[in-house]
């Protein structure tokens, strides 16, 4: 042991290593600090270096704790040189853990939220075109945009809805499918088109041999009992935006 150690009390209660000194545990050696209550608390002032060894906690449930000072912007930092990995913040009302490196979850590992309703949250930075992306390499799946007045959730892949699952919308203001007449839509694998406009097209007309149709004639179709004129149908298609008004 360099720089002669000083032992006070013959029973060895206190061991003081002089400035610049060190305690070296050679391979296979063990340093045991017993205790788990207030009297067994071990306080280190200054750096403690563990080289090529593990720091193992062997107490029972509730005894193995790393206790930090309250109300500090950086109460504990895990770092390599100037590279910070984790920083623990104990600032009152602003407690948190800041991760400065990528977090890789091992295969089969889940992220589980256990709070009550309204408590689990993922908070995004305001006013960013790409505040959060869920992606695989360069393939984006979901991108969250927080740009002021243009907030959006952008899907980069197909959305598949399982059987017997519906799309539910609110009943106050309502929801639009397409926010401009130039945006294209298609149903049942039809090629998407912009909003159709009337062109007085008569292509494919074949006159029937039955009773002539008049402007107030109605049709009920093959299901239900409600009957509609051609004008009703046109008005409804315009109201839905499927035909230009």
VOVODREN-664405 format. One record per atom (N, C-alpha, C, CB): residue in three letters; x, y, z negated. Coordinates in steps of 0.001 Angstrom, whole numbers, plus 500000, padded with zeros to 6 digits. Glycine has a CB too. Example, Ala and Ser with C-alpha at 12.3 -4.5 7.8 and 13.67 -1.06 7.14 Angstrom:
2
ALA513190494310492200ALA512300495500492200ALA513200496700492200ALA511308495527490954SER512850497750492920SER513670498940492860SER512900500030492130SER514084499402494275
This chain:
245
UNK500869498821500000UNK500000500000500000UNK500906501230500000UNK499017500005498754UNK500792502079501053UNK501668503239501143UNK501241504321500174UNK501685503785502558UNK502181505200499834UNK501898506280498881UNK501239505693497639UNK500986507371499523UNK502059505314496706UNK501646504536495534UNK500258504888495026UNK502633504730494429UNK499424503871494890UNK498069504072494388UNK498106504302492897UNK497172502874494723UNK497109505011492395UNK497004505281490965UNK495749504617490444UNK496987506807490672UNK495897503789489462UNK494757503097488886UNK494517503658487495UNK494989501557488841UNK493312504199487271UNK492960504754485982UNK492091503752485244UNK492239506113486136UNK492267503686483946UNK491566502734483082UNK492094501336483375UNK490016502803483297UNK492439500677482342UNK493017499352482492UNK492048498335483073UNK493511498870481171UNK490748498629482938UNK489790497650483468UNK489562497856484970UNK488450497751482711UNK490252498807485583UNK490166498985487036UNK488898499638487520UNK490300497684487699UNK488259500492486704UNK487011501122487129UNK487225502090488285UNK486372501849485962UNK488379502744488321UNK488605503778489318UNK489904503513490058UNK488630505166488667UNK489820503600491379UNK491008503449492215UNK491135504707493064UNK490926502158493113UNK492241505424492898UNK492462506637493666UNK493695506459494527UNK492610507864492742UNK493521506698495839UNK494647506622496761UNK495112508040497036UNK494260505883498087UNK496381508301496817UNK496922509642496974UNK496779510129498408UNK498381509675496554UNK496817511445498569UNK496686512065499888UNK497672511445500865UNK496909513585499800UNK497160511069502042UNK498018510469503052UNK498172508975502902UNK499355511101503014UNK497658508425501787UNK497768506996501573UNK496670506223502286UNK497734506694500103UNK496713504917502174UNK495710504092502826UNK495592502752502121UNK496053503890504302UNK494434502130502331UNK494229500759501877UNK494140499899503125UNK492935500617500975UNK494994498927503261UNK495037498078504447UNK494571496684504064UNK496465498036505062UNK493532496218504755UNK493066494850504579UNK493583494026505744UNK491508494782504486UNK494439493081505467UNK494992492258506529UNK493965491232506999UNK496272491558506054UNK494273490591508114UNK493353489638508719UNK492876488605507698UNK494019488939509903UNK491568488435507625UNK490998487454506709UNK490668487999505343UNK491924486325506557UNK491110489241505070UNK490855489831503758UNK489464490446503720UNK491917490891503421UNK488912490578502528UNK487572491131502339UNK487595492155501225UNK486552490017502026UNK486951493289501478UNK486784494310500452UNK485306494325500080UNK487275495730500948UNK484999493986498848UNK483621493912498389UNK483332495049497430UNK483341492563497721UNK482264495811497737UNK481823496886496858UNK480470496471496297UNK481741498271497617UNK480441495869495133UNK479181495361494589UNK478278496501494127UNK479451494404493425UNK477053496156493887UNK476104497127493346UNK475032497456494356UNK476820498397492918UNK473871497900493844UNK472782498252494724UNK471910499306494086UNK471963497030495080UNK472209499651492846UNK471429500684492177UNK472238501971492150UNK471034500247490742UNK471762502949491397UNK472442504239491354UNK473876504098490863UNK471680505206490462UNK474104503178489888UNK475449503026489337UNK476368502328490317UNK475407502254488029UNK475772501607491273UNK476595500881492242UNK476824501650493519UNK475963499569492568UNK476358502887493592UNK476501503680494807UNK477971504013495049UNK475665504972494715UNK478416503842496310UNK479812504120496653UNK479863505385497496UNK480461502918497412UNK480639506346497097UNK480737507618497799UNK482126507754498397UNK480428508801496853UNK482176508011499717UNK483440508226500396UNK483495509681500838UNK483609507258501607UNK484555510377500471UNK484761511756500903UNK485905511765501898UNK485057512702499693UNK485608512169503127UNK486618512101504177UNK486324510954505122UNK488015511946503577UNK487237510710506065UNK487026509675507074UNK487253508291506503UNK487943509898508263UNK486448507346506967UNK486646505929506663UNK486782505210507994UNK485459505334505799UNK487909504600508238UNK488176503945509522UNK488165502432509340UNK489535504411510111UNK487359501761510169UNK487323500301510169UNK487878499851511507UNK485863499743509927UNK488991499164511508UNK489663498791512746UNK489522497296512997UNK491146499187512697UNK488873496964514123UNK488764495558514513UNK487913494736513590UNK490105494952514590UNK487030495372512830UNK486214494632511872UNK484767495074511979UNK486734494831510435UNK483903494386511262UNK482489494704511242UNK482112495357509921UNK481653493448511477UNK481097496213509973UNK480515496764508763UNK479219495996508542UNK480273498333508872UNK479222495137507560UNK478093494233507351UNK477321494601506092UNK478577492786507264UNK475996494615506208UNK475114494839505073UNK474540493491504653UNK473976495860505423UNK474697493154503390UNK474263491834502933UNK473258491910501794UNK475456491022502496UNK472715493093501532UNK471729493223500463UNK470395492629500861UNK471551494679500083UNK469478492599499908UNK468142492077500177UNK467266493179500759UNK467508491501498890UNK466008492849501051UNK465086493795501661UNK465006495104500871UNK463704493171501774UNK465216496227501574UNK465116497536500948UNK466410498049500361UNK464100497496499893UNK467450497208500274UNK468715497635499684UNK469698498177500717UNK469345496485498945UNK469567497756501971UNK470527498156503004UNK470065499451503659UNK470696497039504068UNK470629500559503234UNK470208501863503729UNK471412502714504099UNK469355502582502687UNK471245503527505139UNK472192504601505434UNK471436505890505140UNK472733504547506945UNK471821506610504111UNK471093507790503649UNK471774509056504145UNK470994507803502113UNK470970509953504730UNK471512511185505297UNK471083512395504475UNK471061511348506752UNK471827513490504644UNK471499514741503963UNK470278515377504614UNK472699515716503993UNK469393515924503798UNK468164516537504306UNK468441517893504956UNK467147516700503173UNK467582518241505939UNK467531519573506545UNK468835519970507234UNK467193520594505493UNK469340519075508063UNK470529519370508862UNK470213519164510337UNK471724518480508429UNK470721520044511196UNK470521519896512638UNK471257518676513173UNK470988521151513373UNK472319518268512505UNK473050517055512874UNK473494516379511590UNK474278517374513804UNK472601515543511038UNK472883514893509765UNK473804513688509945UNK471582514462509095UNK473733513051511113UNK474592511904511402UNK474749511807512907UNK474006510579510810UNK475992511655513359UNK476264511537514788UNK477089510285515041UNK476997512792515320UNK476664509504516009UNK477442508349516465UNK478092508769517772UNK476541507047516645UNK479412508803517796UNK480110509342518956UNK481425508620519190UNK480357510833518781UNK481929508773520414UNK483249508278520784UNK483989509486521332UNK483180507082521840UNK484953509979520574UNK485608511219520959UNK484595512352520948UNK486266511088522347UNK484454513042522090UNK483461514114522197UNK482170513617522855UNK484037515292522997UNK482101512323523150UNK480918511741523782UNK479919511305522720UNK481305510546524677UNK478817512043522626UNK477795511736521627UNK476844510678522178UNK477015513015521221UNK476577509653521375UNK475634508603521753UNK474284508826521081UNK476190507220521384UNK474292508974519763UNK473070509224519011UNK473313510321517981UNK472576507933518323UNK472326511190517855UNK472405512231516828UNK471105512211516029UNK472656513648517465UNK471238512205514706UNK470087512171513819UNK469872513564513232UNK470281511116512695UNK468674514092513450UNK468332515442513000UNK467376515335511814UNK467695516281514158UNK467737515978510710UNK466872515944509521UNK466299517322509211UNK467651515421508309UNK466362518243510173UNK465794519578509977UNK464326519451509589UNK465948520443511260UNK463927520123508545UNK462544520027508067UNK461556520398509165UNK462335520931506847UNK460563519537509355UNK459517519681510381UNK460055519520511795UNK458846521032510252UNK461329519193511918UNK461908518990513251UNK462766517745513303UNK462734520196513662UNK462450516785512422UNK463230515559512360UNK463174514797513689UNK462726514671511218UNK464284514181514047UNK464283513430515292UNK465587512701515506UNK464012514344516454UNK465588511869516540UNK466792511160516974UNK467035511544518417UNK466651509599516810UNK468209512084518718UNK468548512501520073UNK469527511504520667UNK469143513932520088UNK469113510846521769UNK469980509915522478UNK470601510641523663UNK469194508651522944UNK471928510617523763UNK472624511338524829UNK473160510416525909UNK473756512142524251UNK472894509139525793UNK473325508177526803UNK472130507321527224UNK474484507285526264UNK472286506615528343UNK471214505746528829UNK470919504648527815UNK471588505129530190UNK469634504314527709UNK469203503232526834UNK468769502061527699UNK468050503689525888UNK469432500942527561UNK469114499750528339UNK468425498725527444UNK470394499149528976UNK467205498337527841UNK466455497349527074UNK466804495957527588UNK464921497609527170UNK467142495051526684UNK467465493683527067UNK466234492986527634UNK468017492902525866UNK466459491992528454UNK465367491243529062UNK464439490667528001UNK465915490125529944UNK463138490864528198UNK462158490329527257UNK461879491247526081UNK462622489009526747UNK462497492438526084UNK462308493381524984UNK461226494398525346UNK463635494101524646UNK460356494701524395UNK459252495624524630UNK459431496909523838UNK457925494968524269UNK458762497962524295UNK458631499198523523UNK457201499222522997UNK458961500491524397UNK457042499187521688UNK455718499088521085UNK455411500346520286UNK455620497845520186UNK454237500931520544UNK453771502090519786UNK452763501598518751UNK453136503178520728UNK452969501980517487UNK452119501463516415UNK451320502552515705UNK452961500726515411UNK451337503775516193UNK450604504858515547UNK449105504729515752UNK451077506194516071UNK448345505564515060UNK446901505575515227UNK446539506438516436UNK446200506097513945UNK445241506553516719UNK444772507284517886UNK445345508702517931UNK443252507335517892UNK445971509042519048UNK446521510378519244UNK447939510564518744UNK445656511359518581UNK448484509574518019UNK449834509732517471UNK450941509306518441UNK449956508936516198UNK450858508153519091UNK451953507793520003UNK451951508710521225UNK451831506311520446UNK453062509370521499UNK453145510287522629UNK454511510197523295UNK452868511725522177UNK454522510418524598UNK455765510635525334UNK455706512079525807UNK455943509610526552UNK456540512934525259UNK456500514367525555UNK457468514708526679UNK456832515189524300UNK456983515463527675UNK457781515836528831UNK458164517312528761UNK457019515540530129UNK459248517662529453UNK459677519049529539UNK458731519817530457UNK461137519145530049UNK458383521033530064UNK457448521852530835UNK458101522410532094UNK456915522994529978UNK457245522602533134UNK457611523329534348UNK458759522687535132UNK457986524735533991UNK458647521389535357UNK459627520669536176UNK458914519931537305UNK460448519674535309UNK459493519948538490UNK458905519231539625UNK458963517721539407UNK459629519604540931UNK459956517272538672UNK460096515841538363UNK460497515732536895UNK461164515135539307UNK459504515773536008UNK459789515741534575UNK460084514330534094UNK458622516319533793UNK459519513329534776UNK459766511935534413UNK459449511066535616UNK458917511507533173UNK460336510127535906UNK460119509192537004UNK460250507769536504UNK461107509450538149UNK459335506930536939UNK459441505489536719UNK459825504904538064UNK458090504854536153UNK461013504344538143UNK461519503941539452UNK462365502685539352UNK462331505066540078UNK462579502093540506UNK463497500960540657UNK464488501380541723UNK462742499607541045UNK465720501659541295UNK466725502217542192UNK466185503508542799UNK467111501197543306UNK466058503583544117UNK465534504800544756UNK464041504707545026UNK466268505068546059UNK463404503632544609UNK461969503453544839UNK461180504018543661UNK461628501956545052UNK460536505154543877UNK459716505756542831UNK458374505051542737UNK459513507252543096UNK457938504784541508UNK456615504204541280UNK455656505283540781UNK456695503035540265UNK456053505988539738UNK455246507087539210UNK456173508251538888UNK454437506645537943UNK455807509440539345UNK456551510655539034UNK455605511650538378UNK457201511263540312UNK456043512227537281UNK455232513191536543UNK455743514601536831UNK455261512892535015UNK454863515453537348UNK455205516834537664UNK454576517755536627UNK454735517212539095UNK455391518595536014UNK454879519527534994UNK454994520975535459UNK455639519343533668UNK455188521183536764UNK455259522538537304UNK453992523306536940UNK455455522510538839UNK454154524487536398UNK453004525271535948UNK451998525472537076UNK453463526626535409UNK450715525186536776UNK449587525306537711UNK449614524255538814UNK449581526681538334UNK450601523374538800UNK450666522303539814UNK450971520963539165UNK451735522624540881UNK450555520798537917UNK450812519557537211UNK450170518384537958UNK450282519639535767UNK450874517260538001UNK450350516121538756UNK451039514837538330UNK450528516340540266UNK450352513721538584UNK450937512381538474UNK450989511829539890UNK450100511432537499UNK452185511564540390UNK452361511152541780UNK452674509661541858UNK453482511969542450UNK451906508940542662UNK452121507511542855UNK452965507296544102UNK450772506755542965UNK454037506531543967UNK454905506265545103UNK454691504903545712UNK456322506400544697UNK453811504107545118UNK453542502762545617UNK452028502532545646UNK454252501685544735UNK451618501411546234UNK450193501088546295UNK449618500919544888UNK449964499807547122UNK448366501328544728UNK447661501146543463UNK446671500005543638UNK446935502462543014UNK446829498956542852UNK445956497781542931UNK445074497751541691UNK446788496459543059UNK443758497716541897UNK442798497679540798UNK442228496270540710UNK441659498737540997UNK442322495669539539UNK441853494295539359UNK440339494213539540UNK442251493768537969UNK439851493010539841UNK438412492798539996UNK437652493234538747UNK438119491326540299UNK436460493766538977UNK435540494186537913UNK436060495381537126UNK435284493033536967UNK437054496070537673UNK437548497304537059UNK437144498481537933UNK439097497262536866UNK436677499541537305UNK436127500672538036UNK436952501933537841UNK434704500921537608UNK436696502911538691UNK437280504242538532UNK436202505115537904UNK437788504839539914UNK436441505571536695UNK435453506372535966UNK435875507835535971UNK435287505859534511UNK434942508707536316UNK435234510143536336UNK434289510855535374UNK435097510725537778UNK434665512061534978UNK433823512842534076UNK432625513429534813UNK434635513958533422UNK431627513837534035UNK430360514274534631UNK430116515772534497UNK429216513529533998UNK431125516544534075UNK430920517989533913UNK431283518733535189UNK431753518527532735UNK432547518807535501UNK432985519485536723UNK433001518533537906UNK434371520095536527UNK433371517281537658UNK433431516313538753UNK434840516176539303UNK432481516715539867UNK435003515255540234UNK436310514923540786UNK436254514916542310UNK436790513559540261UNK437278515456542929UNK437371515463544391UNK438300514342544850UNK437879516839544908UNK437933513725545957UNK438838512815546656UNK439262513552547916UNK438154511408546985UNK440474514081547889UNK440911514965548961UNK440562516395548601UNK440269514568550310UNK441552517279548591UNK441319518682548205UNK441416519629549388UNK442316519105547139UNK441535519095550601UNK441549519915551814UNK440992519089552958UNK442988520423552144UNK440352519753553920UNK439724519039555042UNK440754518412555966UNK438834519983555837UNK442015518815555827UNK443066518256556685UNK443717517017556077UNK444128519305556954UNK443352516691554837UNK443875515476554226UNK443113514273554781UNK443763515539552671UNK443825513208555051UNK443237512080555765UNK442787510972554814UNK444233511524556770UNK441635510376555150UNK441086509259554397UNK440652508153555350UNK439904509718553525UNK440737506953554864UNK440248505807555636UNK439675504777554696UNK441370505188556495UNK438648504056555132UNK438001503035554303UNK438055501690555013UNK436532503425553987UNK438175500627554211UNK438171499268554742UNK439202499081555849UNK436791498919555262UNK440411499572555580UNK441563499399556464UNK441458500179557767UNK441741497950556775UNK440498501113557857UNK440424501979559032UNK441547503007558978UNK439044502682559118UNK442018503428560137UNK443060504443560197UNK442559505742559571UNK443506504679561654UNK443280506303558608UNK442827507549557965UNK442680508682558976UNK443808507965556862UNK441648509495558782UNK441394510644559654UNK441075511853558785UNK440226510352560654UNK441151513043559386UNK440738514253558689UNK439217514287558660UNK441318515531559374UNK438650515273557984UNK437196515376557893UNK436575515495559290UNK436796516587557022UNK435631514601559634UNK435007514669560968UNK434138515912561107UNK434163513411561234UNK434088516441562301UNK433221517575562615UNK432287517181563750UNK434056518834562997UNK431050517696563732UNK430080517355564763UNK430517517845566139UNK428726517936564415UNK430379516973567152UNK430761517331568529UNK429636517043569513UNK432022516570568950UNK428434516722569001UNK427300516379569868UNK427631515195570766UNK426896517586570723UNK428430514285570253UNK428837513112571028UNK427646512164571212UNK430013512376570329UNK427367511779572445UNK426274510837572735UNK426808509554573346UNK425245511476573680UNK428122509365573246UNK428721508170573816UNK428123506922573182UNK430241508189573629UNK427775505933574012UNK427258504662573519UNK425785504674573202UNK427998504261572316UNK425073505751573536UNK423637505790573245UNK422889504803574128UNK423079507213573445UNK421996504032573507UNK421121503114574236UNK419701503362573759UNK421542501612574020UNK418830503730574661UNK417445504009574289UNK416741502724573893UNK416695504695575443UNK416020502787572785UNK415276501613572349UNK413955501494573100UNK415024501671570845UNK413337500329573016UNK412071500099573719UNK410874500242572790UNK412065498716574354UNK411157500464571496UNK410070500536570530UNK409525501942570404UNK410533500045569181UNK408946502213569216UNK408334503506568949UNK409390504605568955UNK407591503484567605UNK409066505681569617UNK410017506794569704UNK410238507404568327UNK409513507871570692UNK411500507833568062UNK411835508462566786UNK411600509951566865UNK413289508173566396UNK411093510532565779UNK410866511964565705UNK411751512553564601UNK409362512276565443UNK411787513870564524UNK412664514532563551UNK412276514213562114UNK412636516033563763UNK411013513884561866UNK410582513567560508UNK410425512075560255UNK409287514254560219UNK410897511251561195UNK410851509808560988UNK411837509428559891UNK411168509047562303UNK411481508415559118UNK412347507993558015UNK412709506528558167UNK411664508236556657UNK413852506182557559UNK414330504802557557UNK414677504408556112UNK415575504633558507UNK414285503219555742UNK414597502710554402UNK415750501722554441UNK413368502047553783UNK416133501243555586UNK417220500293555674UNK416831498922555158UNK418404500800554920UNK417837498074554975UNK417568496686554596UNK417581496470553094UNK418576495775555237UNK417829497520552291UNK417848497346550840UNK417211498550550170UNK419290497141550328UNK416549498335549032UNK415918499425548313UNK414678499921549023UNK416889500557548126UNK414027500927548408UNK412785501448548983UNK412883502917549376UNK411654501266548005UNK413941503608548973UNK414087505017549326UNK414287505154550829UNK415268505656548563UNK413556506089551426UNK413621506291552877UNK414184507675553179UNK412218506122553523UNK414900507795554301UNK415583509039554633UNK415397509379556101UNK417071508941554299UNK415336510671556348UNK415373511137557729UNK416827511226558167UNK414657512514557883UNK417027511401559469UNK418390511602559971UNK418979512871559354UNK418401511693561530UNK418115513875559163UNK418584515105558525UNK419058514874557107UNK417493516141558527UNK418337513993556372UNK418781513660555013UNK420191513075555017UNK417807512670554361UNK420423512182555952UNK421720511503556025UNK422827512490556362UNK421682510376557068UNK422558513362557326UNK423560514355557706UNK423860515286556541UNK423086515162558923UNK422798515728555852UNK422986516621554708UNK423827515957553621UNK421630517047554135UNK423537514669553342UNK424289513947552317UNK425745513779552715UNK423661512583552058UNK426007513444553974UNK427390513281554429UNK428152514593554335UNK427424512758555868UNK427453515701554629UNK428104517014554494UNK428378517360553040UNK427242518101555125UNK427411517037552178UNK427593517336550756UNK428775516565550171UNK426317517006549975UNK428959515326550639UNK430078514525550160UNK431397514929550829UNK429800513048550406UNK431310515754551857UNK432515516175552564UNK432945515208553631UNK433627516365551603UNK432137514165553898UNK432506513203554916UNK432238513736556318UNK431757511907554701UNK431400514760556418UNK431206515507557656UNK431432516986557356UNK429778515261558255UNK431966517687558336UNK432184519125558160UNK430835519838558053UNK433020519708559339UNK430745520821557188UNK429486521552557014UNK429275522534558150UNK429468522293555670
